[in-house]
Amino acid sequence: MRRLRPFAALVLVALATVTLSGRALGQQSDKQQQLQQEVNEAGAAEQAARTQLVQAQAERQRIEASLADVTSQLDAANQRLTAAQAEVDRLGFVGLVLQAKADATEKKLVKARNDVRHSALLLYQHGDGAQMIGLLGSADGSGQLVEGTQYLQRVSDKRQDDARRVTKLKTQLQSQQHDVATQKQAADEARAQAADEKAKLDDLAAQQQRARDGAAAAEQAENAALGAAVAQHEEADAALQAESAKVAALAQSAGGGPALGDGTFIWPVPGSITSPFGYRTDPVTGGSAFHAGIDIGAACGTPIKAAGTGNVISAGFNSGGYGNMTLINHGGGLTSLYGHQSAIAVSVGQSVTQGQVIGYVGSTGKSTGCHLHFEVRVNGNPVDPRSYL
């Protein structure tokens, strides 16, 4: 009986050690759960900031495209206004030229009419011709002597022809002036319309420029917010990784003692490996990250079996994105981990045998769908589980 007492004491010490380790892991689990929540919130904030930045960039690009279109329209409006102003100036000059011709023609017409009246007066005063016989040069340039009355008649006829010609020219000029005035009125209206269109486009362009400046400022603010969110997320990740390292240390300290099995494991759930051990593209963050285990595809609710015989040293919501996690000590520094469970069927300090149901497949923690995350650690360091299956 005395020989059994030292052995019983050792058993009690071992149980106390396991219990203390379980409590420590439980405390770490609570802290890691809080850190995981902080990581999740930081990740959500970062994703929201990225979404806001993308939206701000899209809005700025939309406004810049609209401003470019308005600027193009404004350039065309400026060209139309310049052309309209040139046409108005041209028609104004043509009108001035026609007015000058009309004024000169009017003077000629007045003179021609005066000459006609004067000739008529002379013919009236000397109509018999007998009193005006003299040596007068011919009006037609023949060099023959003609009678004065006949000469006056010819001069009168010529002056009447001149008057008719000038009158016709005046009528033509008036018609041209009317046409030019009509064209100038249309050109003035076109210029006014082009000027009004340009003014509206100037206002629209100014509005678009202010909107673009506002969008650029918003984009800059969102970019700064994203930088802050990324920094916060990285800080939370670093804290979580540090806490995960503590869990590994606890697992290492609790994983000593003699081996409790034959060193080989069975598959905890049936299924294929959907994500292998090692570095990979993180399905949640999109960055490159180390995957400390393997993901086995299985439906939610599928029973999870202990890969080997051992003692449960942690059971509950845990960190590193594991969600509901169970950690089993198999002795000899060997531990196995089961993450993302929908429900856990064992508790800390419980002994389990290989093949015993310890929980059920889920998608808790950092997960994108139902599967089992399975890890094997040697002295706290993750190794490829396929070497033990």
HELIX and SHEET records of a PDB file:
HELIX    1   1 LEU A    4  GLN A  125  1                                 122    
HELIX    2   2 ALA A  130  MET A  132  5                                   3    
HELIX    3   3 GLY A  148  ALA A  254  1                                 107    
HELIX    4   4 PRO A  385  SER A  387  5                                   3    
SHEET    1   A 2 LEU A 136  GLY A 137  0                                        
SHEET    2   A 2 LEU A 145  VAL A 146 -1                                        
SHEET    1   B 7 ILE A 273  SER A 275  0                                        
SHEET    2   B 7 ILE A 294  GLY A 297 -1                                        
SHEET    3   B 7 HIS A 371  VAL A 378 -1                                        
SHEET    4   B 7 LEU A 334  ILE A 344 -1                                        
SHEET    5   B 7 GLY A 323  ASN A 329 -1                                        
SHEET    6   B 7 GLY A 310  ASN A 318 -1                                        
SHEET    7   B 7 SER A 351  VAL A 352 -1                                        
SHEET    1   C 4 ILE A 273  SER A 275  0                                        
SHEET    2   C 4 ILE A 294  GLY A 297 -1                                        
SHEET    3   C 4 HIS A 371  VAL A 378 -1                                        
SHEET    4   C 4 ASN A 381  VAL A 383 -1                                        
SHEET    1   D 6 ILE A 273  SER A 275  0                                        
SHEET    2   D 6 ILE A 294  GLY A 297 -1                                        
SHEET    3   D 6 HIS A 371  VAL A 378 -1                                        
SHEET    4   D 6 LEU A 334  ILE A 344 -1                                        
SHEET    5   D 6 VAL A 357  VAL A 361 -1                                        
SHEET    6   D 6 PRO A 303  LYS A 305 -1                                        
SHEET    1   E 2 GLY A 278  THR A 281  0                                        
SHEET    2   E 2 SER A 288  HIS A 291 -1                                        
END                                                                             
